[in-house]
Amino acid sequence: MGIEDLAGEAQKLLGSEQVRSALKRSQAEDVSGTIRDKLEDAVDVAIGGKFDAQIKAARDAADGTVGDE
């Protein structure tokens, strides 16, 4: 199986109703929120706080894609 095959299978999986439904649950919101917070902190430390507004904007954009809030 090549990378194209894997990408195609991943797209099918992510497009399935079961996966989309799971991503809209509050439990997914909690887990993804924790991941986003830790990632935001790590990026902030790694670049020395130079792009706070852009990092927050990216985090907020990601926040709207997973969970029910």
Backbone as CSV, one residue per row, in Angstrom:
resi,resn,N_x,N_y,N_z,CA_x,CA_y,CA_z,C_x,C_y,C_z
1,MET,0.855,-1.175,0.000,0.000,0.000,0.000,0.899,1.235,0.000
2,GLY,0.676,2.128,-0.955,1.471,3.347,-1.066,0.889,4.484,-0.239
3,ILE,1.612,5.573,-0.200,1.181,6.741,0.580,-0.134,7.304,0.037
4,GLU,-0.317,7.232,-1.260,-1.569,7.721,-1.847,-2.751,6.879,-1.367
5,ASP,-2.523,5.576,-1.278,-3.572,4.683,-0.793,-3.927,4.994,0.656
6,LEU,-2.889,5.213,1.472,-3.120,5.539,2.877,-3.870,6.863,3.016
7,ALA,-3.480,7.846,2.221,-4.152,9.147,2.268,-5.614,9.016,1.866
8,GLY,-5.872,8.215,0.850,-7.251,7.997,0.407,-8.094,7.317,1.475
9,GLU,-7.506,6.309,2.120,-8.223,5.613,3.191,-8.484,6.541,4.377
10,ALA,-7.501,7.382,4.700,-7.670,8.332,5.804,-8.783,9.317,5.486
11,GLN,-8.849,9.788,4.251,-9.912,10.715,3.863,-11.280,10.054,3.967
12,LYS,-11.370,8.813,3.546,-12.643,8.097,3.660,-13.068,7.976,5.115
13,LEU,-12.113,7.610,5.967,-12.406,7.451,7.388,-12.852,8.770,7.999
14,LEU,-12.128,9.845,7.735,-12.480,11.136,8.307,-13.808,11.662,7.779
15,GLY,-14.184,11.227,6.598,-15.443,11.662,6.019,-16.641,10.855,6.468
16,SER,-16.396,9.778,7.193,-17.509,8.928,7.602,-18.364,9.614,8.670
17,GLU,-19.623,9.303,8.670,-20.558,9.908,9.622,-20.194,9.564,11.058
18,GLN,-19.715,8.352,11.297,-19.341,7.947,12.658,-18.205,8.805,13.194
19,VAL,-17.201,9.042,12.394,-16.062,9.847,12.835,-16.488,11.296,13.020
20,ARG,-17.244,11.832,12.078,-17.698,13.224,12.220,-18.553,13.394,13.457
21,SER,-19.386,12.427,13.747,-20.218,12.475,14.945,-19.365,12.424,16.204
22,ALA,-18.360,11.558,16.224,-17.478,11.435,17.392,-16.710,12.724,17.640
23,LEU,-16.319,13.412,16.575,-15.573,14.655,16.729,-16.430,15.795,17.267
24,LYS,-17.738,15.646,17.228,-18.629,16.702,17.704,-19.106,16.476,19.143
25,ARG,-18.617,15.463,19.806,-19.027,15.171,21.183,-18.253,16.023,22.171
26,SER,-18.836,16.229,23.343,-18.178,17.040,24.363,-16.888,16.397,24.849
27,GLN,-16.830,15.075,24.847,-15.614,14.390,25.267,-14.467,14.734,24.311
28,ALA,-14.747,14.789,23.033,-13.732,15.176,22.055,-13.302,16.616,22.289
29,GLU,-14.240,17.457,22.670,-13.936,18.861,22.983,-12.940,18.942,24.131
30,ASP,-13.164,18.171,25.169,-12.280,18.195,26.337,-10.866,17.747,25.979
31,VAL,-10.770,16.635,25.281,-9.457,16.098,24.915,-8.744,17.054,23.964
32,SER,-9.426,17.509,22.941,-8.770,18.382,21.968,-8.413,19.726,22.592
33,GLY,-9.221,20.205,23.533,-8.900,21.453,24.228,-7.606,21.340,25.006
34,THR,-7.428,20.224,25.675,-6.190,19.991,26.425,-4.993,19.936,25.481
35,ILE,-5.158,19.243,24.369,-4.074,19.145,23.387,-3.751,20.524,22.815
36,ARG,-4.769,21.288,22.450,-4.543,22.631,21.896,-3.843,23.534,22.902
37,ASP,-4.244,23.466,24.173,-3.610,24.298,25.206,-2.126,23.965,25.329
38,LYS,-1.813,22.675,25.409,-0.414,22.258,25.562,0.402,22.600,24.319
39,LEU,-0.187,22.432,23.154,0.510,22.770,21.918,0.753,24.274,21.837
40,GLU,-0.246,25.053,22.198,-0.093,26.515,22.196,1.045,26.927,23.128
41,ASP,1.095,26.358,24.319,2.158,26.667,25.275,3.528,26.269,24.735
42,ALA,3.613,25.085,24.148,4.892,24.598,23.627,5.407,25.482,22.491
43,VAL,4.512,25.863,21.586,4.909,26.733,20.479,5.342,28.090,21.010
44,ASP,4.608,28.618,21.971,4.942,29.911,22.564,6.343,29.880,23.175
45,VAL,6.650,28.835,23.910,7.978,28.695,24.518,9.043,28.538,23.438
46,ALA,8.754,27.746,22.423,9.734,27.462,21.377,10.118,28.707,20.584
47,ILE,9.184,29.614,20.383,9.499,30.804,19.581,9.633,32.060,20.431
48,GLY,9.621,31.889,21.725,9.897,33.010,22.617,8.800,34.041,22.724
49,GLY,7.567,33.654,22.487,6.440,34.567,22.675,6.330,35.664,21.633
50,LYS,6.990,35.509,20.504,7.015,36.566,19.486,5.721,36.702,18.701
51,PHE,4.956,35.653,18.600,3.767,35.667,17.747,2.516,35.264,18.515
52,ASP,2.331,35.839,19.677,1.209,35.471,20.546,-0.144,35.574,19.849
53,ALA,-0.379,36.659,19.146,-1.677,36.870,18.501,-1.936,35.817,17.419
54,GLN,-0.920,35.509,16.636,-1.078,34.522,15.571,-1.282,33.123,16.139
55,ILE,-0.569,32.806,17.203,-0.721,31.493,17.835,-2.120,31.343,18.404
56,LYS,-2.607,32.393,19.079,-3.956,32.350,19.649,-5.001,32.232,18.535
57,ALA,-4.819,32.942,17.446,-5.760,32.871,16.326,-5.802,31.460,15.729
58,ALA,-4.634,30.840,15.587,-4.584,29.478,15.059,-5.259,28.506,16.018
59,ARG,-5.026,28.684,17.320,-5.653,27.826,18.321,-7.170,27.980,18.283
60,ASP,-7.635,29.217,18.188,-9.077,29.470,18.147,-9.712,28.882,16.890
61,ALA,-9.003,28.956,15.768,-9.518,28.376,14.523,-9.633,26.859,14.656
62,ALA,-8.637,26.244,15.259,-8.675,24.791,15.478,-9.775,24.421,16.453
63,ASP,-10.045,25.273,17.412,-11.064,25.006,18.424,-12.433,24.810,17.802
64,GLY,-12.715,25.507,16.733,-14.021,25.403,16.099,-14.229,24.136,15.288
65,THR,-13.194,23.356,15.104,-13.311,22.182,14.248,-13.625,20.890,14.987
66,VAL,-13.414,20.853,16.297,-13.621,19.644,17.072,-14.457,19.963,18.300
67,GLY,-15.388,19.101,18.612,-16.187,19.270,19.818,-17.524,19.915,19.558
68,ASP,-18.192,20.221,20.647,-19.546,20.756,20.535,-19.682,22.189,21.017
69,GLU,-18.583,22.850,21.259,-18.633,24.247,21.704,-18.080,25.171,20.650
